[in-house]
Amino acid sequence: MDNRDINLNTNIGRLIIENPIITASGTFGFGREYEEFMDIANIGAISVKGLTLKPRKGNKSPRIAETVGGMLNSVGLENPGVEYFIDKELPYLKDKNITIIANISGNTIEEYCEMAARIDKSRCDAIEMNISCPNVKRGGVAFGTDKDMVYRITKSVRDSTEKPLIVKLSPNVTDIKEIALMAEKAGADGLSLINTLLGMAIDIKTKKPILRNNVGGLSGPAIKPIALRMVWEVAQVVKIPIIGMGGIMNITDVIEFLLAGASAVAIGTGNLVNPRLTVELLVELKKYMQKNNIKDVSEIIGKLEIYSS
Ligand SMILES: Cc1cc2nc3c(=O)[nH]c(=O)nc-3n(C[C@H](O)[C@H](O)[C@H](O)COP(=O)(O)O)c2cc1C
């Protein structure tokens, strides 16, 4: 089979992307930082660093701690604010014809809606609503762990924008399915899962937590089995597409997430280990499909064969 016969197009609701490899928010900046390593226009879509209504300095250092099979971060949404992004970063990216997903976080429903309304008028292709950041004192995670709140906030943001709306879920909940169903009911076009899991690291010499914030979000290969399980569980109950993420480091991980039911995957911590990982995985995905005579990526999505008893 020729490379040109392979179709990698996938869709997240109304958002159509050229290939299913996306960057996970907060691990790829605004894309430009990675330009020296590759042609960033090859990436299916870039979910940019989390944006807030006003610029944020983020949390105090240390904000990163290495753990077995992963890392903890408590960056706390350091960013220059949504207006700066739209004026200064977005035109450059869109002139390169890159699909851009604006990742937003707020302290109140009104803040989320205001950001969505501003992005609605911009050249962004979609909005990813982060209701799951574990490192911000107010708002954030509280929205993502209460199913009625998930409905209210998704519905309000839905009414504030015509753009495709992706809701990014928190894994720090008892039943991810009921949260996912609420986001779907309120009008989400797609779901991203998972965000980081709340964790902790301790320095026994100082008897203090390693992170200045005491706790942080765990990401990387350590969380992959949990992420896979959640993607699979949610894919069973919702009709809207899922962007799967959590510890994806190689092509096997990518295929596992697609089989579990993700229509696209996002690379997070992997970018920090290998800045070229996204483009390398794209090449690997084509090779995998060619080798296995798979013409269309949709032939892999959700094709997990589970045991029935
Ligand atoms: C340093 C860092 C910063 C992050 N910042 C954001 C953010 O601003 N918004 C967001 O929705 N997720 C953020 N995340 C979560 C990632 O997008 C992703 O959901 C998570 O890390 C799981 O994927 P991974 O294991 O491949 O890193 C961040 C993760 C890391 C490691």
The ligand as an SDF file (V2000), in Angstrom:
LIG
                    3D

 31 33  0  0  0  0  0  0  0  0999 V2000
    3.7770   21.0120   32.7540 C   0  0  0  0  0  0  0  0  0  0  0  0
    2.3400   20.7230   32.4300 C   0  0  0  0  0  0  0  0  0  0  0  0
    1.4370   21.7740   32.2530 C   0  0  0  0  0  0  0  0  0  0  0  0
    0.0940   21.5230   31.9380 C   0  0  0  0  0  0  0  0  0  0  0  0
   -0.7660   22.5620   31.7390 N   0  0  0  0  0  0  0  0  0  0  0  0
   -2.0540   22.3200   31.3320 C   0  0  0  0  0  0  0  0  0  0  0  0
   -2.9340   23.3940   31.0110 C   0  0  0  0  0  0  0  0  0  0  0  0
   -2.5600   24.5660   31.0520 O   0  0  0  0  0  0  0  0  0  0  0  0
   -4.2130   23.0890   30.6490 N   0  0  0  0  0  0  0  0  0  0  0  0
   -4.6580   21.7840   30.5600 C   0  0  0  0  0  0  0  0  0  0  0  0
   -5.8240   21.5560   30.2100 O   0  0  0  0  0  0  0  0  0  0  0  0
   -3.8240   20.7460   30.8370 N   0  0  0  0  0  0  0  0  0  0  0  0
   -2.5420   20.9860   31.2150 C   0  0  0  0  0  0  0  0  0  0  0  0
   -1.6930   19.9320   31.4780 N   0  0  0  0  0  0  0  0  0  0  0  0
   -2.1980   18.5320   31.3490 C   0  0  0  0  0  0  0  0  0  0  0  0
   -1.8070   17.9190   30.0060 C   0  0  0  0  0  0  0  0  0  0  0  0
   -2.3600   18.6480   28.9310 O   0  0  0  0  0  0  0  0  0  0  0  0
   -2.2520   16.4400   29.9140 C   0  0  0  0  0  0  0  0  0  0  0  0
   -3.6520   16.3810   30.0660 O   0  0  0  0  0  0  0  0  0  0  0  0
   -1.6220   15.5710   30.9940 C   0  0  0  0  0  0  0  0  0  0  0  0
   -0.2900   15.9620   31.2310 O   0  0  0  0  0  0  0  0  0  0  0  0
   -1.6570   14.0710   30.6440 C   0  0  0  0  0  0  0  0  0  0  0  0
   -0.9020   13.7800   29.4860 O   0  0  0  0  0  0  0  0  0  0  0  0
    0.6420   13.3080   29.5150 P   0  0  0  0  0  0  0  0  0  0  0  0
    0.7360   12.1990   30.5010 O   0  0  0  0  0  0  0  0  0  0  0  0
    0.9510   12.9150   28.1090 O   0  0  0  0  0  0  0  0  0  0  0  0
    1.4490   14.4990   29.9550 O   0  0  0  0  0  0  0  0  0  0  0  0
   -0.3510   20.1730   31.8090 C   0  0  0  0  0  0  0  0  0  0  0  0
    0.5650   19.1190   31.9900 C   0  0  0  0  0  0  0  0  0  0  0  0
    1.8910   19.3740   32.2890 C   0  0  0  0  0  0  0  0  0  0  0  0
    2.8450   18.2170   32.4510 C   0  0  0  0  0  0  0  0  0  0  0  0
  1  2  1  0
  2  3  1  0
  2 30  2  0
  3  4  2  0
  4  5  1  0
  4 28  1  0
  5  6  2  0
  6  7  1  0
  6 13  1  0
  7  8  2  0
  7  9  1  0
  9 10  1  0
 10 11  2  0
 10 12  1  0
 12 13  2  0
 13 14  1  0
 14 15  1  0
 14 28  1  0
 15 16  1  0
 16 17  1  0
 16 18  1  0
 18 19  1  0
 18 20  1  0
 20 21  1  0
 20 22  1  0
 22 23  1  0
 23 24  1  0
 24 25  2  0
 24 26  1  0
 24 27  1  0
 28 29  2  0
 29 30  1  0
 30 31  1  0
M  END
$$$$
